[in-house]
Amino acid sequence: MQVNTGLRSVLGHPAIYDFFQTLMGSDRIRRELVTDYVRPVEGMRLLDIGCGTARILDYLPPLIYHGFDLSQEYIDEALLRYSGRGTFRCAMVEEATLQGEPSYDLVLAVGVLHHLDDESVSQLLVLAKSSLKDGGRLVTIDPCFDKDQNPIARFLVGKDRGQNVRTAVQYRELGCNTFEQVAGEAKHRSWIPYTHWIMECTR
Ligand SMILES: C[S@@+](CC[C@H](N)C(=O)[O-])C[C@H]1O[C@@H](n2cnc3c(N)ncnc32)[C@H](O)[C@@H]1O
């Protein structure tokens, strides 16, 4: 669930969304996410749930990429920009949409969990686990509330379109309900104060 009124409504436009992300330091964040958490290997199979405009592809080597997003506008932009780099579908990822697909080495959910209520997160986690190879990983990143965070970060995190921003403890607990092996950390950003929870769940 997300708020789409006022200023936040314009974020539905792919170009404005990408510009806003860049302003918030997305280049450095994506680079860090890929290097430290995705750790891509050429040719690996990657499922990107809530891929948006698929900008993560700018940071990845050649691999087998399948992106899904609920927004047709974001998917159209991904198709324009990254044609030939993967498949892009406007759909909510469900068991049915993945049927017949071989398992994945990595499932990504970048900025997705905080849009979903606990039950939907649990469904996403179960789906991610069932579509991973043994030893495969789910990597997530979301805004996060933290008692040590800068008040500006707390304010900005609270203004997110997602209506389910959680604390690190809450995100971790959800991860642990489905995966036995869960690692994560709260990252405090300083360019524009902000806090992210990054989680790595291994099957
Ligand atoms: C904050 S955006 C992040 C987009 C992209 N991952 C990125 O890093 O730029 C969250 C995205 O998740 C998508 N989304 C939310 N719930 C979803 C669901 N159940 N299935 C697929 N996409 C979903 C939204 O349409 C939105 O594009």
Ligand as a Chemical Component Dictionary entry (heavy atoms), coordinates in Angstrom:
data_LIG
# 
_chem_comp.id                   LIG 
_chem_comp.type                 NON-POLYMER 
_chem_comp.pdbx_formal_charge   0 
_chem_comp.three_letter_code    LIG 
# 
loop_
_chem_comp_atom.comp_id 
_chem_comp_atom.atom_id 
_chem_comp_atom.alt_atom_id 
_chem_comp_atom.type_symbol 
_chem_comp_atom.charge 
_chem_comp_atom.model_Cartn_x 
_chem_comp_atom.model_Cartn_y 
_chem_comp_atom.model_Cartn_z 
_chem_comp_atom.pdbx_ordinal 
LIG C1  C1  C 0  10.170 2.237  -4.084 1  
LIG S1  S1  S 1  9.773  1.471  -5.608 2  
LIG C2  C2  C 0  11.311 0.683  -5.975 3  
LIG C3  C3  C 0  11.485 0.364  -7.429 4  
LIG C4  C4  C 0  12.817 -0.277 -7.826 5  
LIG N1  N1  N 0  13.020 -1.536 -7.131 6  
LIG C5  C5  C 0  13.961 0.667  -7.581 7  
LIG O1  O1  O 0  14.878 0.317  -6.862 8  
LIG O2  O2  O -1 13.971 1.772  -8.154 9  
LIG C6  C6  C 0  8.768  0.112  -5.124 10 
LIG C7  C7  C 0  8.174  -0.607 -6.318 11 
LIG O3  O3  O 0  7.503  -1.792 -5.876 12 
LIG C8  C8  C 0  6.366  -1.978 -6.699 13 
LIG N2  N2  N 0  5.493  -2.903 -5.971 14 
LIG C9  C9  C 0  4.900  -2.706 -4.775 15 
LIG N3  N3  N 0  4.215  -3.803 -4.404 16 
LIG C10 C10 C 0  4.409  -4.724 -5.390 17 
LIG C11 C11 C 0  3.973  -6.077 -5.604 18 
LIG N4  N4  N 0  3.183  -6.698 -4.733 19 
LIG N5  N5  N 0  4.385  -6.742 -6.731 20 
LIG C12 C12 C 0  5.175  -6.106 -7.628 21 
LIG N6  N6  N 0  5.605  -4.830 -7.474 22 
LIG C13 C13 C 0  5.234  -4.156 -6.389 23 
LIG C14 C14 C 0  5.838  -0.570 -6.941 24 
LIG O4  O4  O 0  5.070  -0.475 -8.114 25 
LIG C15 C15 C 0  7.154  0.230  -7.065 26 
LIG O5  O5  O 0  7.594  0.354  -8.398 27 
# 
loop_
_chem_comp_bond.comp_id 
_chem_comp_bond.atom_id_1 
_chem_comp_bond.atom_id_2 
_chem_comp_bond.value_order 
_chem_comp_bond.pdbx_ordinal 
LIG C1  S1  SING 1  
LIG S1  C2  SING 2  
LIG S1  C6  SING 3  
LIG C2  C3  SING 4  
LIG C3  C4  SING 5  
LIG C4  N1  SING 6  
LIG C4  C5  SING 7  
LIG C5  O1  DOUB 8  
LIG C5  O2  SING 9  
LIG C6  C7  SING 10 
LIG C7  O3  SING 11 
LIG C7  C15 SING 12 
LIG O3  C8  SING 13 
LIG C8  N2  SING 14 
LIG C8  C14 SING 15 
LIG N2  C9  SING 16 
LIG N2  C13 SING 17 
LIG C9  N3  DOUB 18 
LIG N3  C10 SING 19 
LIG C10 C11 SING 20 
LIG C10 C13 DOUB 21 
LIG C11 N4  SING 22 
LIG C11 N5  DOUB 23 
LIG N5  C12 SING 24 
LIG C12 N6  DOUB 25 
LIG N6  C13 SING 26 
LIG C14 O4  SING 27 
LIG C14 C15 SING 28 
LIG C15 O5  SING 29 
# 
